[in-house]
Every structure is written in C-alpha cells, then in structure tokens.
Amino acid sequence: MIQGSDGELPRSTGFDGMDASQKLFVVLVAVFVACLLLGDITGGKAIPTFDATIGGIAVGGPISVGIIPFPLTFLLTDVVNDFYGRKGARFITWVGAGTAAFAWLLLTVTAWMPAHPDTYFTQAEYAKIFGGSSQLFVASIIAYLLGQLLDIQVFQFWKALTQSRHLWLRATGSTILSQLIDTVTINSIFWRWTAKKDWAWIFEKIGREYTLKVLVAIGLTPVVYLLHGAIVRGLGMTAAPHEGRTRDGAS
C-alpha cells in the first residue's frame, strides 16, 4: 500500500487533477487498443490488389484488411516512446496484449455458445468469423509482442545514437524492422495453422504486405511530425530524453 510522505494514503484528485500529459496518454492508449483489436478481428479478410510480376516474383494478390488499422499501432507506440519513454511504450504494449487476450477469451466463449434460431448470425457464420478470429488473436499476440518490443528497443537505439535528432529516422527505422518480424510471424502462424495455405502462397503474401507496410510507414512520417508538433506546441510537452543502457546492462 502506497503512502504519502506524511504517512497518509494519497487521495484521488479526480479527472480535474489530471494534467494534459496524463489525459493524452489515456487517449493514446484508447486509440492504440482500438486499432489493435480491429486489426485482429478484421485480419482474416483478404482483399484483392493489383496483379503483377517483377523479375519472376509475384507482387500482386490478396492482402489482409488488418493492414489498414494495425500499422497505426506502431505509429502510436513511437509517439508514446518519444514522449513517455521506454517504460511508457512497454506499458501500452502490455495493456494491448492483455486486452487482446481478454477479447480472444470472449470470442472463444461466445463462439462456443449455441445460437438461437432467430439469431442474426447463424452458429456456423459466427463461428467462422469470430472463431477464426480467435485463432488469429493467438497468432497476432505472438507477432504483436515480438514486433512491439523490438520496435521499442530499436526506436530508443536510434534516439540515443542521434542524440534525439532526426525523428524520421527513429520512427521509420524502428517500424520497418519490427513490421518485418510482425508480418512474417503472423502470416506464418495464422495462414499455415488456420487456412492450411502452402508456404509459397504465404511468403508471396508476406512480401506484398511487408512492401505495403514499408510504404505506409514512410507515408506516415509527416503524420509523426504533425503529432509531435501538435503535442509540443498544443500541450506544451517536451519529448523524453533518450535512454541509453544502464551500467548493469539492463535496458
């Protein structure tokens, strides 16, 4: 139990006692979790893209609609990492993982429950849409944690190396590497485990989606600067100092 310096328990000051930094963090967490869950739930749907072959390699074909909301989670992680540090970014990562696990549990339970004859979704429809998504959640949580935790470390590496200069480098550089790990992991687990697709199909899909994610990461660079500038000028906040490694080697 935490006590104040005078030995009394700290009292809640309510919403009015929250400063702009705290309120912003709540908003960032909420948007982050929404993008993560929507990316997981919708990720089982593939949409067509252009069909083309470059150097004998297929660059067109289906991609997951989860590619729309999910890259935003890395953008938000970078914003949190920049203003709240490594601990803040890790906190939002574990909140997202816990929320996703809770959602997966609810999807599993509700897909198992029998449907009423007057239901809008039949049992088969619900089980296919949300039961399949529960398997996607398992793959997504694994890929998500690997990608997010790597993103946090690489972001801080570039921030320390550049002495907090070149925002574009730490934001884009960390995302490009972490998205590679995320894309390979989730496609390998989900499409091989659930859909039983062959490896050639899976790796073609990985190539398409990763290429698009890299382009999205680069395209979102101006958004990163806009958010950064809005937070600095609008809320009067300053970015957290870069974090090096501690003397005992812990990061």
C-alpha positions in Angstrom: 0.0 0.0 0.0 1.5 3.3 -1.1 1.6 6.2 1.4 2.5 9.8 1.1 5.4 11.5 2.9 3.1 12.4 5.8 2.1 8.8 6.3 -1.4 9.3 4.9 -2.8 7.5 1.9 -2.8 9.6 -1.3 -6.3 10.8 -2.3 -7.6 10.8 -5.8 -8.0 14.3 -7.2 -10.4 13.1 -9.9 -10.4 13.9 -13.6 -9.7 17.6 -13.0 -6.5 16.6 -11.2 -5.1 15.0 -14.4 -2.7 17.1 -16.3 -2.5 17.3 -20.1 0.2 14.6 -20.3 -1.9 12.1 -18.4 -5.0 12.8 -20.5 -3.0 12.5 -23.7 -1.7 9.1 -22.5 -5.2 7.8 -21.9 -6.3 8.9 -25.4 -3.2 7.3 -27.0 -3.8 4.0 -25.1 -7.5 4.0 -26.2 -6.8 4.6 -29.9 -3.9 2.1 -29.7 -6.1 -0.7 -28.3 -8.9 0.1 -30.8 -6.5 -0.2 -33.7 -5.0 -3.4 -32.3 -8.4 -5.1 -31.7 -9.9 -4.0 -35.0 -6.7 -5.2 -36.8 -7.1 -8.6 -35.1 -10.8 -9.0 -35.7 -10.8 -8.0 -39.3 -7.5 -9.5 -40.2 -9.0 -12.7 -41.5 -10.5 -11.0 -44.5 -8.2 -10.7 -47.6 -8.8 -8.1 -50.3 -7.5 -8.1 -53.9 -4.8 -5.8 -55.1 -3.2 -5.4 -58.5 -1.6 -8.5 -60.2 1.9 -8.0 -61.5 5.2 -9.9 -61.7 8.6 -8.3 -61.3 11.7 -10.4 -62.0 9.6 -13.5 -61.8 8.3 -12.6 -58.4 4.5 -12.0 -57.9 3.9 -8.6 -56.3 0.1 -8.6 -56.6 -2.6 -10.6 -55.0 -4.6 -10.7 -51.8 -3.7 -8.7 -48.6 -5.3 -8.6 -45.2 -7.6 -5.7 -44.4 -5.9 -5.7 -41.0 -3.1 -3.9 -42.7 -5.3 -0.7 -42.5 -5.6 -0.2 -38.7 -2.6 -2.3 -37.5 0.3 -0.1 -38.7 -1.2 2.7 -36.7 -0.3 0.8 -33.5 3.4 1.2 -34.4 2.9 4.9 -35.1 1.3 5.3 -31.7 4.0 3.3 -30.0 6.6 5.6 -31.4 4.7 8.7 -30.1 4.4 7.2 -26.7 8.1 6.1 -26.8 9.2 9.6 -27.7 7.2 11.4 -25.0 6.8 8.8 -22.2 10.0 6.8 -22.7 10.6 3.1 -22.9 8.6 2.3 -19.8 5.5 4.1 -21.2 5.8 2.2 -24.5 6.2 -1.1 -22.8 3.2 -0.3 -20.6 1.0 0.4 -23.6 2.3 -2.8 -25.2 1.3 -5.0 -22.3 -2.1 -3.3 -21.9 -2.7 -4.1 -25.6 -1.6 -7.7 -25.1 -3.9 -8.1 -22.1 -6.8 -6.5 -23.8 -6.3 -8.7 -26.9 -6.1 -11.9 -24.7 -9.4 -10.8 -22.9 -11.1 -10.3 -26.3 -9.8 -13.7 -27.5 -11.3 -15.3 -24.5 -14.7 -13.6 -25.0 -14.7 -14.6 -28.7 -13.9 -18.2 -27.9 -16.6 -18.4 -25.3 -19.3 -16.7 -27.4 -18.4 -18.8 -30.5 -18.8 -22.0 -28.4 -22.3 -20.9 -27.1 -25.2 -22.3 -29.1 -27.2 -19.9 -31.3 -30.9 -19.2 -31.0 -33.0 -20.0 -34.2 -33.9 -16.3 -34.5 -30.2 -15.1 -34.3 -28.9 -12.7 -37.0 -25.7 -14.7 -37.4 -26.0 -18.5 -37.7 -23.8 -20.6 -35.5 -21.7 -21.5 -38.5 -21.3 -17.9 -39.6 -20.5 -16.6 -36.2 -18.0 -19.5 -35.5 -16.3 -18.9 -38.8 -16.0 -15.1 -38.5 -15.2 -14.8 -34.8 -14.0 -18.4 -34.1 -11.4 -17.9 -36.9 -10.6 -14.5 -35.4 -9.8 -16.2 -32.1 -7.1 -18.2 -33.8 -5.9 -15.0 -35.4 -5.7 -13.5 -32.0 -3.2 -16.2 -30.9 -1.0 -15.6 -33.9 -1.4 -11.8 -33.6 -0.5 -11.7 -29.9 2.7 -13.6 -30.6 3.6 -11.4 -33.6 2.5 -8.3 -31.9 4.7 -8.8 -28.8 7.7 -9.6 -30.9 7.2 -6.7 -33.2 6.3 -4.1 -30.5 9.1 -5.0 -28.1 11.6 -4.9 -30.9 10.2 -1.5 -32.1 10.6 0.0 -28.7 14.3 -1.1 -28.4 15.2 0.0 -31.9 13.5 3.3 -31.5 15.5 4.1 -28.4 18.7 2.9 -30.1 18.3 5.4 -32.9 17.2 8.1 -30.5 20.3 7.7 -28.4 22.6 7.3 -31.4 21.3 10.6 -32.9 21.0 12.4 -29.6 17.2 12.8 -30.0 17.6 14.3 -33.5 16.2 13.0 -36.8 12.7 12.0 -35.6 12.0 10.4 -39.0 15.0 8.0 -38.6 14.0 6.6 -35.3 10.3 6.4 -36.2 10.6 4.9 -39.7 13.8 2.8 -38.9 12.2 1.1 -35.9 8.9 0.4 -37.7 10.5 -1.1 -40.8 12.4 -3.7 -38.8 9.6 -4.5 -36.3 7.0 -4.8 -39.1 9.1 -7.4 -40.9 9.1 -9.6 -37.8 5.4 -9.0 -37.2 4.4 -9.7 -40.8 6.5 -12.9 -41.1 5.3 -14.2 -37.7 1.5 -13.6 -38.1 1.3 -14.9 -41.7 3.4 -18.0 -40.9 1.3 -18.9 -37.9 -2.2 -17.9 -38.9 -2.3 -18.8 -42.6 -0.4 -22.1 -42.2 -2.3 -23.1 -39.0 -5.8 -22.0 -39.8 -6.1 -21.8 -43.5 -3.5 -24.5 -44.3 -2.0 -22.5 -47.1 1.2 -23.6 -48.7 4.4 -21.8 -48.0 4.8 -20.3 -51.4 1.4 -18.6 -51.1 2.3 -17.4 -47.6 5.7 -15.9 -48.5 4.2 -14.2 -51.5 1.6 -12.7 -49.2 4.4 -11.7 -46.7 6.3 -9.9 -49.5 3.2 -8.0 -50.6 2.1 -6.9 -47.1 5.6 -6.0 -45.9 6.2 -3.9 -49.0 2.9 -2.1 -48.4 3.7 -1.6 -44.7 7.1 -0.1 -45.6 5.4 2.3 -47.9 2.8 3.1 -45.3 5.5 3.7 -42.6 7.3 6.1 -45.0 4.0 7.8 -45.9 3.1 8.2 -42.2 6.3 10.1 -41.5 4.6 13.5 -42.0 1.9 12.4 -39.6 4.6 11.6 -37.0 5.9 15.1 -37.3 2.4 16.6 -37.2 1.6 14.7 -34.0 4.9 15.6 -32.5 4.5 19.2 -33.3 0.9 19.3 -32.0 1.9 17.8 -28.7 4.8 20.1 -28.2 3.0 23.3 -29.3 -0.5 22.5 -28.3 0.1 20.8 -24.9 3.4 22.4 -24.1 5.1 19.0 -23.6 8.6 18.1 -24.4 9.9 14.7 -25.6 11.5 12.5 -23.0 15.3 12.4 -23.1 16.9 9.5 -25.0 17.6 6.4 -22.9 20.9 4.6 -23.0 21.7 1.3 -21.4 22.3 1.3 -17.7 25.6 0.3 -16.2 24.4 -3.2 -15.3 23.4 -3.7 -18.9 19.7 -3.6 -18.4 17.7 -1.5 -20.9 
